[in-house]
Amino acid sequence: MGIEKHLSITGTSNVSWKDAVVQAVAEASKTIDYLSSVKILDQRAKIEGRKIVQYYVDLDLAFVVDRDRD
């Protein structure tokens, strides 16, 4: 039986919400092994004038615990 842990992280992008998710997962994968899923919890954006300038996504990131790891 596997054990899965969950982290809450926030991704940002000046392109789109999708890019914020992709960037957050890519960055997290640099230091977290065995990523297994991501769930979008919330989305929001910063507006300046009449334009969205920053996209934010709150994510639930899951990874599998390696019981055999030293």
C-alpha positions as CSV (number, residue, x, y, z in Angstrom):
1,M,0.0,0.0,0.0
2,G,1.4,3.4,-1.0
3,I,1.3,6.6,1.1
4,E,0.7,9.9,-0.6
5,K,1.5,13.3,0.9
6,H,0.0,16.6,-0.1
7,L,1.5,20.1,-0.2
8,S,-0.2,23.4,-0.8
9,I,1.7,25.7,-3.1
10,T,1.0,28.8,-5.1
11,G,2.2,29.2,-8.7
12,T,2.4,32.5,-10.6
13,S,2.7,33.6,-14.2
14,N,2.4,36.8,-16.2
15,V,1.1,34.7,-19.2
16,S,-1.9,32.6,-18.0
17,W,-3.3,30.4,-15.2
18,K,-2.3,27.3,-17.2
19,D,1.3,28.6,-17.3
20,A,1.2,29.2,-13.6
21,V,0.3,25.6,-13.0
22,V,2.9,24.3,-15.4
23,Q,5.6,26.5,-13.9
24,A,4.7,25.5,-10.3
25,V,4.8,21.8,-11.1
26,A,8.1,22.2,-13.0
27,E,9.7,24.0,-10.1
28,A,8.4,21.6,-7.5
29,S,9.6,18.6,-9.4
30,K,13.2,19.9,-9.0
31,T,13.1,19.1,-5.3
32,I,10.3,16.7,-4.8
33,D,10.4,13.1,-6.1
34,Y,7.5,11.0,-7.1
35,L,5.0,13.7,-7.9
36,S,1.7,12.0,-8.6
37,S,-1.1,14.6,-9.1
38,V,-2.0,18.3,-8.9
39,K,-5.4,19.8,-8.0
40,I,-6.3,23.4,-8.6
41,L,-7.8,24.8,-5.5
42,D,-8.2,28.5,-6.5
43,Q,-7.3,30.9,-9.2
44,R,-7.0,34.7,-9.0
45,A,-5.3,37.5,-10.9
46,K,-3.8,40.9,-10.3
47,I,-5.2,43.7,-12.4
48,E,-3.4,47.0,-13.3
49,G,-5.5,49.4,-15.3
50,R,-7.7,47.3,-17.5
51,K,-5.2,44.5,-17.9
52,I,-4.4,41.3,-16.0
53,V,-0.7,41.5,-15.2
54,Q,-0.2,38.4,-12.9
55,Y,-2.0,35.1,-12.6
56,Y,-2.0,33.1,-9.4
57,V,-3.1,29.5,-8.8
58,D,-3.3,27.7,-5.4
59,L,-2.5,24.1,-5.9
60,D,-2.7,20.8,-3.9
61,L,0.4,18.9,-5.0
62,A,0.6,15.2,-4.2
63,F,3.6,12.9,-4.1
64,V,4.1,9.3,-3.2
65,V,6.2,8.5,-0.1
66,D,9.1,6.1,-0.9
67,R,9.3,3.8,2.2
68,D,12.5,2.2,1.0
69,R,14.4,5.5,0.7
70,D,17.3,6.0,3.1
